[in-house]
Amino acid sequence: MTALCAGLLLSGCLAHHTGAIPGEPTDSSYVQLPDARVRYELRGEGPPVVFLHGFMGTLDHWEDVVPAVVAAGHRTVALDLKGFGWTDRPQGEYSPQAQAQLVFALLDHLGIERATVVAHSWGSSVALSMAVAEPARVERLVLVDAGAYAELFPSFWNWADVPGLGELLVALFHDQNWEHKATAPYYDVDRLTVEHVERVEASVRRPGAKAGALAAIRGMQAGYHRLEPHYGKLQQPTLIAWGREDRVTPLSHGERLAGELPNARLRVYPRCGHFPMREALPAFTRDLLAFLAEESGAESGSVSAPASGAASESASVAAAESGSVSASAPAPESASGAAPASGSASASASESASESESASEPESESEPASVPESVPASASESAVSGRVVP
């Protein structure tokens, strides 16, 4: 009772915020949509590609990937989802389904009818919600270390729905211990700098940040349970990209997702954590560009299927040479003999293949001209308790 009373008192600290935030980037664009004022960046010309960040992330997570996609002849749209970055934190629904409608509203504003959607971590639930709600508008999916299953949530998130207690948890813990939260998702922590950690910490101290985070957590609870039953019905060609050493969303979740989505393929990046677009930038960018260059199933009248037989073998060799390992889904069981996550077929052969490749794989490799030489650190994601979440 004492905790609930304290939470109710602290709930006043979790004020929502709408409108411009002091210090917002002047090189981004902003549009007032029915649900929120949204920050976005539009670049290039050609077939559109939308980039979605993860929980507690921003569009800046994709800053090293977007230039290569633009150079390959695409129009890119990156945005801060509702509650994060420099986008509004209004009252209302923050479920993956509601965020999906926000993205569609932005695409409508830009005159974009159909696009490929590239999403990271929790943002993958938004991309999948888009594919479920309006499949004709989602040409392809690229899901990076996807937070696609509710079972991944920390158990204490169940308390977030309790009025007062959720406010208490966020008010007390959301902006604490950011050095750990910033480094935990990475396999190679040497990529991070003090400046990066400070940037992450500053992002959670912006007006309405705590209220937005709590609203998103609450929106995930029911939203994921509504979403997951539809995975087996999605027909979009899908690239699933995963860091082998991801401690936020384990590789087993990627294998499970590759088994459930009918037209998915899995790429695994050795010596890589939760951010392949940072830690495995050259290999991830090459895999992404190759996937985007494939003939669209919608245009050709058929849906692309994962590689099989000789095609699968050659794809695996090419991926290994580029720093990733390929696996088609499904496979009967993991290479170790362990069963995959409940209710799924597995592409676990990828993990054993990546283990064998990692010993001989070079630490660095030449990159396409359009890919940056350096890999700056990115803002990370976290839960209010200090545990890192999708």
Secondary structure by P-SEA (a helix, b strand, c coil): caaaaaaaaacccccccccccccccccccccccccccccbbbbbbcbbbbbbbccccccccccccaaaaaaabbbbbbbbcccccccccccccccaaaaaaaaaaaaaaacccbbbbbbcaaaaaaaaaaaaaccccccbbbbccccccccccccccccccccaaaaaaaacccccaaaaaacccccccccccaaaaaaaaaaaaccaaaaaaaaaaaaaaaaaaaccccccccccbbbbbbccccccccaaaaaaaaaaccbbbbbbbccccccccccaaaaaaaaaaaaaacccccccccccccccaaaaaaaaaaaaaacbbbbccccccccccccccccccccaaaaaaaaaaccccccbbbbccccccccccccccccccccccc
